[in-house]
């Protein structure tokens, strides 16, 4: 079992301990809710079971797949297929900025790319960044790092979200030393 698989297994065990319910019971709670949309289920789990965003999100991913893997893996779609879908249509002009961010991150060392429905999660032992369309004209780079002073470019996010900071960009030229340094700090802090 890889390090990330171990981390997911540990997170699921911690969720069981927090809720006092087995994974089968938690799946049953989700099924009985009658909800089918990921976000609605996540919100219900946060409200009903008192889970934080990350735990609720992971539990939804686990519960909606037969083996706890992402829907992309179940459908046989490659990571590139999912990324291409994210940057299709109105979001297509953002793909060069996404590619510039990924080129910079690839120089850091090993990490896992986990495509989600509307963004790409970048992980080591834990998620250090997320990259995806924020709007049809701006790419959003979410960063998980601590003790960094927010600036006019680096926005601090409210506690409890998926990322502590966000940076928005529209052009690959905005993937500059400052942004790369922030991403590197998040990468180094993630394991």
C-alpha positions in Angstrom: 0.0 0.0 0.0 1.4 3.4 -1.0 1.8 6.3 1.3 -1.3 8.1 -0.1 -3.3 4.9 0.2 -2.2 4.6 3.8 -3.1 8.2 4.5 -6.6 7.6 3.0 -7.0 4.5 5.1 -6.0 6.3 8.2 -8.4 9.2 7.5 -11.3 6.7 7.0 -10.4 5.0 10.3 -10.3 8.4 12.0 -13.7 9.2 10.5 -15.1 5.9 11.9 -13.7 6.9 15.3 -15.1 10.4 15.2 -18.6 9.3 14.2 -18.7 6.0 16.1 -20.0 4.4 12.9 -18.4 1.8 10.6 -17.8 2.6 6.9 -20.8 0.4 6.0 -23.0 2.4 8.4 -21.7 5.6 7.0 -22.5 4.5 3.5 -25.9 3.6 4.7 -26.4 7.1 6.1 -25.6 8.5 2.7 -27.8 6.1 0.8 -30.8 6.8 3.2 -30.4 10.5 2.8 -31.7 10.3 -0.8 -29.1 12.8 -1.9 -27.1 12.2 -5.1 -24.9 15.3 -5.6 -21.5 15.3 -4.1 -21.7 18.8 -2.6 -25.1 18.1 -1.1 -23.9 14.9 0.5 -20.8 16.6 1.9 -22.9 19.3 3.4 -25.3 16.8 5.0 -22.3 14.9 6.5 -20.9 18.0 7.9 -24.2 19.0 9.4 -25.5 15.6 10.6 -22.2 14.1 11.8 -20.1 17.2 12.6 -17.4 16.3 10.2 -15.0 18.9 8.8 -15.0 19.7 5.1 -12.0 17.4 4.3 -13.3 14.4 6.1 -16.8 14.8 4.7 -15.4 15.2 1.2 -13.2 12.1 1.5 -16.1 10.1 2.9 -18.3 11.1 0.0 -15.6 10.0 -2.5 -15.2 6.7 -0.7 -19.0 6.0 -0.3 -19.9 6.9 -3.9 -17.3 4.5 -5.3 -17.3 0.7 -4.8 -13.7 0.6 -3.8 -13.1 4.1 -2.5 -11.4 5.2 -5.7 -12.3 8.3 -7.7 -15.0 8.3 -10.3 -12.4 9.0 -13.0 -10.6 5.7 -12.2 -13.8 3.8 -12.2 -14.8 5.1 -15.6 -11.4 4.3 -17.1 -10.7 7.9 -17.9 -7.1 8.9 -17.7 -6.0 11.9 -15.6 -5.3 13.8 -18.9 -8.8 13.0 -20.1 -10.3 14.5 -16.9 -8.0 17.6 -17.1 -9.0 18.1 -20.8 -12.6 18.0 -19.8 -12.0 20.6 -17.0 -10.5 22.9 -19.6 -13.0 22.4 -22.4 -15.6 24.9 -23.6 -15.5 28.3 -21.8 -12.5 27.3 -19.6 -10.3 26.3 -22.6 -8.4 29.7 -22.6 -7.2 28.9 -19.0 -5.4 25.7 -20.0 -2.1 27.4 -20.9 -2.0 29.0 -17.4 -2.8 25.6 -15.8 0.0 24.0 -17.9 2.5 26.7 -16.7 1.6 26.0 -13.1 2.0 22.3 -13.6 5.4 22.7 -15.3 6.6 24.7 -12.3 5.4 22.2 -9.8 6.8 19.2 -11.8 10.3 20.7 -11.1 9.9 20.3 -7.3 9.9 16.5 -7.1 7.4 13.7 -6.7 3.7 14.3 -6.0 0.4 12.9 -6.9 -2.0 14.6 -9.3 -5.6 13.7 -8.5 -8.1 15.2 -11.0 -11.5 16.0 -9.5 -14.7 17.1 -11.2 -13.7 20.8 -11.6 -10.1 21.0 -10.5 -6.8 19.1 -10.0 -5.6 18.3 -6.5 -1.9 18.1 -6.0 -0.8 15.9 -3.1 2.2 14.5 -1.3 1.3 13.1 2.2 -1.6 15.6 2.0 -2.9 18.1 -0.5 -0.6 21.1 -0.9 -2.4 22.8 -3.8 -5.4 22.7 -6.1 -5.6 24.1 -9.6 -8.7 24.8 -11.6 -11.0 27.3 -13.2 -12.1 29.9 -10.6 -14.2 31.7 -13.2 -14.3 31.5 -17.0 -11.6 34.1 -17.2 -9.4 33.3 -14.1 -7.5 30.2 -13.0 -7.6 29.6 -9.2 -4.6 28.2 -7.4 -5.5 27.1 -3.9 -2.6 26.6 -1.5 -2.2 24.9 1.9 0.5 26.5 3.9 0.8 28.2 7.3 2.0 31.5 8.7 2.1 33.4 5.4 1.0 37.0 5.3 -1.8 37.6 2.9 -1.1 40.2 0.1 -3.3 41.8 -2.5 -2.4 38.8 -4.7 -2.4 36.0 -2.1 -5.8 35.9 -0.5 -6.3 34.3 2.9 -9.3 32.0 3.0 -11.7 31.5 6.0 -10.7 28.5 8.3 -12.2 25.1 7.5 -12.0 25.4 3.7 -10.0 23.2 1.4 -7.1 25.7 1.2 -5.8 28.4 3.4 -4.9 30.7 0.5 -5.9 31.4 -3.1 -4.2 33.1 -6.0 -6.1 34.0 -9.2 -4.4 34.4 -12.5 -5.5 34.7 -16.1 -2.2 34.5 -18.0 0.7 32.0 -18.0 3.0 35.0 -17.5 1.5 35.3 -14.0 3.2 32.0 -13.1 6.2 34.0 -11.8 8.8 33.6 -9.0 6.4 34.9 -6.3 3.7 32.3 -7.2 6.2 29.5 -7.6 7.7 30.3 -4.2 4.3 30.1 -2.5 3.5 26.8 -4.3 7.0 25.5 -3.3 6.4 26.5 0.4 3.1 24.6 0.3 4.8 21.6 -1.4 7.6 21.5 1.2 5.1 21.7 4.0 3.0 18.7 2.8 5.4 15.9 3.5 
